[in-house]
Amino acid sequence: MRILFLHEVGYLEKPIFEMHEFPEHLAANGHEVAFADYPETPNNHNFSRLGDVIQGRVLNGASLRLYSQKAVFPGIAGRLFAVFLFPFFFHRVLNHFRPDIVVSFAVPTSGWQAAIICRVLRKPLLFRALDVSHKIRRSSFGPLIKLAERIVYSSASWVSCNNPAMLDYCTSLGAKADKSSVEYPPLDLSHFVERASKKVIRSKLGIPMDSQVVVYMGSFFYFSGLADVLIDLARMSERPVLVLIGGGEQDADLRTMTEKLHLEDCVKFTGFVEFGELPLYLSMADVAINPMVPSIVSNTALPNKVLQYMASGLPVVTTKLDGLSSIFEHQAGVQAVSDSSQVLAAAVSMLENAEREMLGNANRVAVARKFDVKNAVQNLEQRLLTLASES
């Protein structure tokens, strides 16, 4: 089967998640796979690329074809221009690769056009729903992006969601209940085996071995809840070390807050960490947190960071979110609190829990059961084979 994946971010630049994992595992299973992306930094890319073969970022033995839409201008101007150019680019990709089916993660820049074009051409398109696009970032284009969501959900041949709360959201905006489903993402537990002692990374970050370490990993979105965590940390007389792995739109504000609150000695910013090194950084922590502010965005999400925390054998403290609760409500090693301002205090309590290590090991077993790579890839593969055969 020839499978074309589509997203409106750069395949080679974006931190690794299922947009890389599904294509590369399907390629390893013998399918011909291509990916159409939108790199946002014009100066760093060869834009004559139209189907160049690249090696996988997740699986060394996997290869796929990469089609990159040219970013004519940087930033929002280039993004707006790409909306109008995408239909021409997409037709060119379809004619060149001739896929049997399209799998789309995209919404505002290219997703709605792809859904319409595939429907007109009677080409099956499965939309993979991971988040609420019109709320993921603060934008004056929110209403238009929500309209694009409605078009995608109602036009796609099938809507595949990563958790039950996301499925409820999609059907509320026009996805057909009998053409929608939940398929969990793949999680390679072998990648998150501890590969070094805590001493290696703690020494690199200047963290004493006898310190208690709380870790956050991921994008610093405006709804991350990290500002509340810093405020609570400043109020504590005995403070754990807080390690923030990642970056994003809140990065500068969080660094400024850290200085103003005089937290430089106990807050460590690592910046983005390569996927291959991520297990090393998680292995030096004692407890992991997910302080996302409850909202339509966070409630429908299945934060990949939480799955990776659990795969690393860490106990987790998170705000109570519908998507997570639908899967891990009864998991003792995943403690849910009602508000982001309660997360750090709960994490400190978890640090003192004598059963902390046992809870972390139980978390690893739980994600192994629910997010096994082989099962996740086979489930999506079967969905795609069925859709392709029905077209």
N, C-alpha and C positions, 0 to 999 in steps of 0.2 A: 504494500500500500504506500502511496506517495502522500505524505502529510506536510502541509504548510502551516507553520505556526506564525502568529502575528502579534506584535506588541509595539507600543509607541515610545519605547525606551531603547537604549543601546544594549545589545546582547553582550558585547564584550566589556562594557563598563559597569553594568548594574551588578550590585552584590548578588551572589548566587541564591536563587530560590527556585520554586517549581517551574518558572518559565525556562530555566536551563535543564532542570532534572528530567521532566517529562520528555522533551525532545531528544535528549541524549540517550536516555534509557530505551526509548522506542527505536532510535537508530541502532542501538546495540542489539535490539531484538530482530533486526533485519529489514526494517522499513526504510524507505528513502525519505529523508527528512530535510526540510528547509525552514529557514526562519527569516521573516521580513521584519526589520526593525527600523528605528528612527534615532540614530546617534545625534545628540544635541550639541556636540562641540565640533563645528565644521573644520577647525584647523588640525584636528588630530586624526582624521579619517581619510581613507581613500574612497572617494565617492563614485569611482568608476566600477565599484564592486557590484556585480549583478550575478549572484550565484556562485561566488568563489567558495571553494571547499575549505572549511576551517576545522580544527581539532576541538573536541569538546573541552569545556571548562570543568565539568564534573567527572566525566569518564575519559581517561586518557585514550582509550581505544576507539572512542566514538567520533564520528565526523558527520558534518552536515553542511548544507549550502547556506550561505548568508547573503541576503539581499538588503542593502541599506538605502533608504530614502534620503536624498540629500537635504541637509539642513542649510537652506540658502542664507539665512541670517541667524545669528545667535539669539538665544532667549525666546521671549514670548512672540516677537515678530516672526522669527523662523517657524515657531510652532503654528501660528495662525496661517502663515503662507503654506505650510505643509498640509493643512486641512484641504486646501483647494487643489494642491498638486497630487494628493494621494491617489485619487481614482486613476490617473494616468500611470502612476508608478505601479499600482496594484494590478491593472490590466497587463502591464508588461511582465510582472512576476508570474501571473497566472499563465500567460502564453509561453513563458520560458520554462517554468517548472512543471506545469500541467498537473496540479495536485488532484488526488481523489477526494480530499477533504481538507477543510481549513479549520484550525483551532485558534481562536482569537482571545487575547487577554485585553485588547484595546477598546477604548470607548470614545473620547472626544476627538482625538486627532485623526484616527483612522478606523475605529471600530464600527461606527454607525454606517460609514460608506461601504465598508467591506461586507457588512451584513446585508445591505440592500443589493449590492452588486452580486453577491453569491445567490441571493434569493432570485434575482432576475435571471441569472445564468443556470439556476437549478443546481448549484454546487453546494453540497452540504457544508454547513458551518456550525461548529460547536463553540459556544461562548463559555469561557471559563471565568466564573465570577469569584473574585477574591475580596473586593472592597466596594464601598459606596463612592463612586468616582466623583460625584459632584460635591462631596464633603471632605475628601481626603486632603485638600489644601484650601486655604482661604482664597477665594477668587470671586471677582465680579461676574465671571462667566458661569457661576453655579447653576442658574436656571437653564441655560443652554446645555450644559453638560448633563443635567438631569433629563432633559428632552432626549439627548443622545442615548442615555441609558435606556429610556423607554423604547426607542427605536431598535436598539440592539436586542433587548430582551424579547420583544415581540417578533422580530424578524429572524432571529437565529433558528436553525433547525433543532438545536437542543441547547439548553442552559445547564451547565454543570457547575455546582457550587462546592466550596471547600468545607462548609459546615451547615447544619440545619437552620441557623439563624439567617445566614446569607440566602438560603433558599426561600425562606419566608419573605425576605425583602424583595427578591427578584420577582416572585409571583405577585406581590402587591403592586409592582410597576409594569405588569403586562406579560411576564413569562407564563407560558401555559403549564399548568400543573402536571399534565400528562406528557410534557416534553421537557421536564426538568428533573434533576436528581442531585444527590450528594455523592461526590467521590472525594475521599480524603487524599491529601497530597502525600508524596513519597518522602520518607525520612531515612537516610542511610545511617543506621546506628554505628556501623563500623567506623565511620568518619569521626565520631565523637568519643572514641576511646581515649582515655588520658594518655598522652604521648610524652609527657615530661613531668618531673616533680614540680610541686608548687614553687619551689625555690627558684626555678629558672625565670618565670615571668615576674614573680614578685621582686626578684632582684633587679630585673630590667626596669620595672616601674618604681623602684625605690620603696617597696612595701616590706616592712619587717615580717619575718616568718611567724611571729606570735600575734600578728594583727588578725582581727576578724574582718572578712571582706564580703561586701555586698556588691553584686554586679548587675549592671543594666547593659543590654546589647541591642542595637538596632538603630533605626532612624529617629532623629530628634524632631518629631512632628510637633505642631503647636498643641496637640491634645495628648502629648506623651506623659504629662503629669510630673515630669522631672523637676519643674520649678518648685512644686509642693515638697518634693523629696529634699531638695536643698534647704528649703526653709526649715523643715523639721530637723534636718541634720544640724543646723546651726543652733537649734534650741537644746540639743542634747549635751549633757556634761561629759559623758563617756561616749565617744563616737567611733563607729566602725569606719573602715576605709571604704569609700564608694568609688567603684571603677565604672566609668562610662565609656563603653565601646561603641563607636559609630560617629555619626554626625548628621547634619541636616539644617533645616531652617532655624532651629533654636540654638544652634551651636554657639554663636557669638554671645547671645543673651545669657546662656547658662555659664559660660566662662566669666562673663562680667559679674553675674550673681555670685559666683564662687569667690571672686576677689572681694566684692563688697561685704560678703558675709564672713570673710577671713577663714575660708575653708580650704585654702591651697594645700595644707598638709594632709588633708584626709579625702580629697577628691582628685582622682586621676583621670584625665582625658587621654584616651589612646588614639583617637581618630579611627577611621575605618581600618579594619583588619582583614587581610586576605583570608579567603575561605579555608585554605589549607592550614592557617595558623589559628583559626578560631578555637579549635578544641584546646589548644595550649592556654589561651587566655581564660576560657571558661573553667579549666581545670584548677586554676589557682583561687577560685572563689569558694565561699562557704554557702551562700544563699543567693538566689537570683530574684530580681523583681520585674514586674510589669505594671507600672503605675498609671496606665492609660486612663484618661478621664472618661467615664461612661458617657456614651453618646451614640447616635445612630451609626457613626463610623466604627467605633470600637466595639459596640455590641454585636455588629454583624461580622466582625473580623475573626479570623483564627490566627492570632499572632504567631508567626513562624518562630520568633525568638523563644516563646514558651516551649514549643516542641523541642527546640535545640537545647534549652536549659535542661529539660527533662531527660533528653538523650545523653546529656553529660553527667547525669546522676545527681543533679542539684535539686534541693527542695525549692519551691517557688512560692512567692507571695505576689498576688495580683489583685487588681480591682475586680469586682464581680461583673463579668461580661457575659452576655447571652451565648455568644458563639462558643466560648470556652466552657461555660457551665453546662451546655448541652452535651459535652463530651466528658468533662472531668469533674462534674459536680460532687461525686463521692470519692474523689482521689485525695487521700489524707495529706499527701505531699504537695498538693496545690492548694494553698490557703487563700481564700477570697475575702476581701474586705470591701466595704461599700464605697470608699472614697480614696482618692489618690493621697490625701493627707494622712491616711492611716497606714499606708504601705510600709514606710520605713520602720515605724514602731513595731509592726507585726514581724518584719524581717529581723529586727533585733531580738525579739522574743524567740523566733525560730533559731537564731544563732545559739541560744541557750538550751535548746531542746536536746535532751540526751539521745533521742531517737532520730536526730537529723540525718545521719548517714543512712539509716534504714529507710527513711522516707524518700531520700534521693534515689536509692536503688530501686524502690518500688515505682518511682516515676519512670525510670528507664524501662522497666518491664512493661508498664502501661503503654508507653508510646510504641514500643516494639510490637505490641499486640495490635494496636489500632492503625499504625502508619507504616507497616512493613513495605519496603520498596517494591518487592516482587508483586505483592497483592495490589498495591496502589497502581502500579504501571499496568498490570493485567486488567484491572477494572476499567481504566480509561481506554486501553487498547481495545477491549471488547466493545465498549460503547462506540468507538470510532469505526470499527469494522462493521457493526450493525448499521450505523448511519450511512456509511459508504455503500453498503450492499442494497440499501433501500432507495438510493437516489436514482 
